[in-house]
Amino acid sequence: MQVNDGLTQGLGEYSSVDISKFRQFVKEAFKGYVKPNFDHLDFIKSTARFYSIELPPNISEFLIKMDSAPLFWISDIPFLLKTEEYFDNLNKSSGKNSRFSELKKLYSKWVFLKSERDKQFYTLSAINLLEKDLDKNHILKKILHAILLSFNVPMISLDKAIQLLDEAEQLTEFQEGLDEKYISELKYYINLYKGIIYLKAGDFYKSITQFEDTILLKNNGISATYFNAIAYLKSGDFEAASAQIVHLIEFDKERFTFAIKYRSVNLLDFFVKNAIIYNIFSEDEFSVMFEQLEQIINFNYEYDTRSLKQILVNLDTLENLKLSEHYTDQIAMNIEFLKKACSLYKENQNKVISNISYLISKFFNSTLELILKNAEDKYEKNIDEKVKIFDIQIKESKKRIELTQSEIEKGTKEIEKRLEVSLSSVEHELEQLVGNVEFKLEHIDENSKFNPSETFKNSMIYNGIISMVVFIITGFSGGFLNNINNYNNFGLVLTATIFAGFKWGLLTYIVGTLVSLVSSASTMWERTTQKNRLVKQIAYLKNVGERNRKQLKLEAEKQIAFHSKKMNEKIENLKEEISEFEKDKEMHRNELKQEIINEVIAIRQKLQNLFI
């Protein structure tokens, strides 16, 4: 590839008249903010200040231009310093001498020196050092080498430069010890510089493709967008170039918005002085699309900057309204920022200030809305304080409901506990009574009173005794006395006595035996009757016990129902009380709110005429 920096493809030469008209427009539109000449020291200072500010990723890139492209890699930019430190530590751990600091000094001399002879000397020295260097995996060395071959005209070799950048990009995949965010930055800038090299070679379509791919690597890749606009310009696609320029304007707006949001006048002024759009108008080559640029500027910077003066007047009016009681610290800081910013730019006729004026006007209006909202919140808070008494009463009633519900549970448990004790007592008493009867039933056979054998035995003993007595008496009276006259015949008397006694004694014994049998049968009958009686007694006792249990449970249920009814009535009364409190609270709140609405309306009317 050969260097071709002119508009030789797709564009004709632009005339001095076009350039003159273009420069006059730039002078009138931006009032001296556009700097046509590049200054190395200014770039160093600006990047140092820029990267000292913590910015969100979408606006954290400092624009690189063609004349600042070589200087960028030796600037004190955080990701470059971290990458350099990473490779230094890597070489120290492996015992290698990186010689990167030596290369960096030679490269710096080449960048800053103006004499072509001196530049050539340091270029050769740097390239000789790189060619002899055995460390082929140092990404920054390859990048510096590629830039030396891209920007040093006598020794230019763009194909070799692209090769070196491709190798550098490949090496980013193997740097596990380097933070991913720094690797992403490296990939973005390596691809950006590939596009710059294609642009220098005059391969505009290839450079456009490269820049489009680069933009995908970083949200709001502003340097890639800037160079893409140049590439589209050189390719003759003014419409696409215009789209890229509009994106640059939107990027400026994002930066202004950030500074205004955080109320930093210094940061806002830095962004105004370093607006990206200036860099388009610092390039005479854009004069060929002067008409398109004029339309873009008129459309995107149409807001009236006189609003800044009006805001200052309105701020004075606001102060006289005596609404400071509704200010928060944020509102106070907003007002202080607005005073400083409006005072700084009220006389500034730079077109960029049009955007500042629009954004500050929005910020001023939002501050007024904030005052109004804070007033509403304050009044609302006062309402909350005034109706707090109702909340306390409602809370107390709810607490009493909880206590009453607890009393229901407690009372129910106490009744159930008493029921359990009573049932246990009844059960114990029943067990004793039934046990006694069952004992009698189980041992009834052991009771001599109900034993037929024992009864028969006892009856027979009595029968024997009675029969013996009858035998003696009847024998004596019937035999002995009747034969007393025959006392000489003792045998006859004895026989008569025995016969008479035996006859009546036997008869008595037989009768007694019959009586004993009847008595024994009677005993058996009586035992059976007694068993049935005892069984019935057991059944009766169990029935009585069951009735007692049912009665006790019924009484307990009645007590629980009565207690619950009483407590629930109390709860319902409390709920009605809460409902009344809530109605009173709402009524009182509405009355107070109406007063507040009137107050807020009065404040809004005061603020209404201040909105821009």
Secondary structure, DSSP 8 states (H G I E B T S, - for coil): -----SS-SS-----HHHHHHHHHHHHHHHTT----S--HHHHHHHHHHHTTS---GGG------TTTHHHHTTS--HHHHHHHHHHHHHHHHHT----HHHHHHHHHHHHH---HHHHHHHHHHHHHHHHH------HHHHHHHHHHHHH-GGG--HHHHHHHHHHHHHHGGG-TTS-HHHHHHHHHHHHHHHHHHHHHTT-HHHHHHHHHHHHHHSTT-HHHHHHHHHHHHHHT-HHHHHHHHHHHHHHHHHHHHHHHHTT-HHHHHHHHHT-THHHHHT-GGGGGGHHHHHHHHHHHT-S-TTHHHHHHHHHHHHHHTT-GGG--HHHHHHHHHHHHHHHHHTT---THHHHHHHHHHHHHHHHHHHHHHHHHHHHHHHHHHHTHHHHHHHHHHHHHHHHHHHHHHHHHHHHHHHHHHHHHHHHHHHHHHHHHHHHHHHTGGG-GGG-HHHHHHHHHHHHHHHHHHHHHHHIIIIIITTTGGGTT-HHHHHHHHHHHHHHHHHHHHHHHHHHHHHHHHHHHHHHHHHHHHHHHHHHHHHHHHHHHHHHHHHHHHHHHHHHHHHHHHHHHHHHHHHHHHHHHHHHHHHHHHHHHHHHHHHHHHHHHTT--
